[in-house]
Amino acid sequence: MQIINHYSMLFSAVFIFGITSFFLLRDGYAPKDGVILFVVMAVLIGGWLILRPKQGTADGQKQLEAEIGKGRAVLLELQSPF
């Protein structure tokens, strides 16, 4: 089960690309099909680049530590990238 959770974005992208390819290419290849598949792949890769987990910076940690205890409410959310 952990392998599915670990690579869920990859599995979803392959599934979406496969379904799109199936419906576009079932009647043969046309140049517009290639363009559509290229756009779908670009959107999937772009989505991964935007949504992928990233490591926090030291500046962010210092800023957070400076905010805690200053009399303001601080919502702290910790998430594991995996």
QUIGI-V971003 format. One record per backbone hydrogen bond with DSSP energy under -0.5 kcal/mol. NH is the residue of the N-H (numbers start at 0). CO is the residue of the C=O. E is the energy in kcal/mol with one decimal. If there is no record, write none. Layout:
nh=NH co=CO e=E
nh=NH co=CO e=E
This chain:
nh=4 co=0 e=-1.9
nh=5 co=1 e=-2.9
nh=6 co=2 e=-1.7
nh=7 co=4 e=-0.9
nh=10 co=6 e=-2.6
nh=11 co=7 e=-2.5
nh=12 co=8 e=-2.3
nh=13 co=9 e=-2.5
nh=14 co=10 e=-2.3
nh=15 co=11 e=-2.8
nh=16 co=12 e=-2.7
nh=17 co=13 e=-2.5
nh=18 co=14 e=-2.6
nh=19 co=15 e=-2.4
nh=20 co=16 e=-2.6
nh=21 co=17 e=-2.5
nh=22 co=18 e=-2.2
nh=23 co=19 e=-2.1
nh=24 co=20 e=-2.7
nh=25 co=21 e=-0.8
nh=27 co=24 e=-1.3
nh=32 co=29 e=-1.0
nh=33 co=29 e=-1.5
nh=34 co=30 e=-1.8
nh=35 co=31 e=-2.4
nh=36 co=32 e=-2.6
nh=37 co=33 e=-2.2
nh=38 co=34 e=-2.4
nh=39 co=35 e=-2.6
nh=40 co=36 e=-2.4
nh=41 co=37 e=-2.4
nh=42 co=38 e=-2.5
nh=43 co=39 e=-2.3
nh=44 co=40 e=-2.6
nh=45 co=41 e=-2.7
nh=46 co=42 e=-2.6
nh=47 co=43 e=-1.9
nh=48 co=44 e=-2.4
nh=49 co=45 e=-1.9
nh=50 co=46 e=-2.7
nh=51 co=47 e=-1.8
nh=60 co=56 e=-1.4
nh=61 co=57 e=-2.3
nh=62 co=58 e=-2.5
nh=63 co=59 e=-2.1
nh=64 co=60 e=-2.5
nh=65 co=61 e=-1.9
nh=66 co=62 e=-1.5
nh=67 co=63 e=-1.7
nh=69 co=66 e=-1.4
nh=75 co=73 e=-0.7
nh=76 co=74 e=-0.6
